[in-house]
């Protein structure tokens, strides 16, 4: 029996593929479910033809075998590996937009659903870029892309060897580092995010690592009034990100 072909670098779902097409990123091929020629699928077909991207119609069984997510909505785009940027590119992005750096550092977010959700929130909030470690972290894949609703195509993401060295580099460039920690003395709304800022979100189960925590300029916490003492990482990120947005408007 032949081994089924698997595509590691692909984008699934209608909105995600539309965002991919609009971003101008290279696309090798798009697979579409046979018989799907209505609504947003027609838009995808038209955009693909305009960019001269190969379109292949496949049956439901084939598409399901290729899929890496539960709901591909009848469309899968095959793309080259995600093009991670450098931390310098994130700082340059802020400079080009004539804004003070607004950066997110994810310390060990291993769930691709959380990563995708955080990317979506960060993009809508105007974050200049996201920094993730090469180890102990989810990478950008089809699940992340779909959960982000295509926001990953508009977000600069740097993948670094050492988060602590990156934090030191950001400090050298006058960026303040804010860590989120349940034992912090101040609540998130009591701090100032108007200047150059990088917000650190820790892992789902353990929070920030000890060294990352020690390298933060200040720590903030989110009030907890119930019996459960922690929030989902993507929810925590959204709360603090939008406090910064409110202050920076």
N, C-alpha and C positions, 0 to 999 in steps of 0.2 A: 504493500500500500504506500502510495506516495505521500510524503510529508506535506501538509498544507503550507502554502507560502504565507508568511507573516510580514507585515509592514510595520516597522517600529516607529517611523516618522510619518504620522498621518494626522489629519484633522477631520473630525467627524461632526455631523450636525449642520443644519442649514444656516443658522445665524453665524456659527463659527467659520464656515466655509465662505460665506459672503464677506465677513470681515477680513478673511485671509485674501480673497480676491481684491478687495478694495485697498489692502495694505501694499500691494505691489510685490509681495514676497514671491520668490520662485515657486512654481508648482509643477511637479513632474507629470501628473495625470489626475483626472477626477473620475471616480466610479459613481454611477447613478443607477438606482433601482429601475429595472425595466417597467415601463408603463407610467412612471412618474413624470408628468409633463404639465404640472399646474402650480399655481402660486409661486412661492419663492424658488422652487426648482427651476421654473422657466427663467427667472432672473439669473440664477447660477449658470445655466446653460448659455444664456446670452453673453454674460460677462466672460465666461471661459472661451467662447468662440471669438470674442473681440480680442482677447489676449492670445489667441491661437494655442490654447491649452488642449491637450488630447482628452477627449471625453469617451468613456467606455460604459456601455449599458450592460448591467449584469443582473442575474436573477437573485431572488431573496436569499437562497441558500449560500451562494458565493459571497454576497455582501455580508451576511452574518458570520461567515468563516473569517472574513478579513477584519471585522469590527473588533475594536479594543474597548469599546464602551457599550453599555446596555441599549442605548437608543441612538442609532446613527441617523435617523430621520431620512433614510434613503439616499444619503450622499456621503462619500469619503474622498478626501483629497490626499494625494501622496506628495509629500514635500521633502526637501533636503533637511538634514538635521538643523535644529533650532540654532539660530545665529546669536550666541551670547555676546554681550558687549564687554568692554573694560570699564572699571570703576571711573576712570578718567572721562569716558564717554557720558556717564551720568552727570558728572559735574559740568561738562561742556553743554549738555542739554539744558541744564538750569541757566547757564550763562547766556545761551542763545535765546532763551525765553525771557531774559532779563528779570529773573526771579532768584530769590535766595534758595539754595538747595533744599529740597524736600525729598528725603530718601527713606526707604524701608529696608531694614536688615532682618532677615529671617534666620534665626539660629536653630536649625534642626527641625524644620517643618517637613515631616516625612509623608504625610497624607496628601496625595495629588489633588484630592477634592478641596482640601483646605488651601493648598497653594493656588489653585485655580480661582477660588473665591476671593482670596486676598489680592490677587492680580487684578481681578475685575473691580474690586473696591478701590484699589490704589489708582487705577487708570481713571476712573470717574472722578477721583479726588484731585487729580493733577499731580500725582507723585512723579518725580523726575526719573526714578529708577529704583529697582529692587536688587538687593544683593543676597545671594544664597551661597552656602558652602558646597564644595564638590562632594563631600562626604556627609552622611547623616542628613540627607535632604532629598526630597522629591525633585526630579528634574522635569523640564518641560516636555510633556508627551501629549498624546491625543486626549487623555482624560483631562489634563490640566487645561488644554486649549478649549475643550467643549464646556467645562465648568466656568471658565472665564468669559464665555459667550463671545470669544474672539478678541477680548481685550489684550491677550498676550501678543497679538500682532502689532499693537501700538505701544507696548511697554518695553523699555530698556531693562534687560536683566543681565546682571554680571554674576558669573560663577567663579568663586575664589577658593584658593587653597586654604587660607587661614583667615577666619573672621576677625581675630584680634589684631593681626597685622593690618587688615583693611580698616579697622576702627582707628588705629594709630595714624594711618595715612589720611583718613577723613579729618581727624583732629588737626593734623598739620595744615589742612586746607580750611581751617576755621569752622568746621562743622561740629556742632554739639551733639552728643550721643545720649539719647533718652532710652532707658530700658524699662520694660514693663515687668513688674514683680509684685506678687501678692503681699510681700512683707515690707514694701516701700512705706515711707512715712507720709508722703503726700499723695492725694488723689490726682488722677490724670488732668482734671480741670483746674488744678491749682498751679500748674506750671505754664511757662511761656514758650510757645512754639513759633513765634514770629520770625526768629532769625534762622540761619542755616541749621537744619536739624536732620538727624537720622534717628528714626524710631526702631528699636529692636523688639521683635516679637519672638518669644521663646518657643520651644517645642511643645507639642500637645500634652505630653505626659510629665515632662520634667522642667519646663520653663527654660530660662537662659542657663547656659553653662556657667560655672563659677568664675572663670577668667573673663568671660564676656561681661558678666554682671559687675565685676570689679573695675572693668575698663569704661563703664558708662559714666558720664558726667553727673547724671542724676537718674533716679528711679521714680516711677509712678505706679499707682495701683488703681484698680476699678472697684468701686464699692460692691460688696457682696452681702445681701440681706437674707438670703435663703439658706437652706441646709446644704446645698451644693456649693462648694467653695471655689469652683473654677468655671471659666467659660471656654467654649470652643475657640481655638486660636484665631480663626477667621473673624469671629464675632469681636473678640478682644481687639484685634487689629482695626476693625472698622470703627469701633468706639473712639479709640485714640486718634486714628487718622482724621476723623471728622471733627474732633476737637481742634486739631491743628488747622484744618481747613477753615473753620469758623473764625479762628483768631487771625488767619492770614488774608481773609477777604478784605 
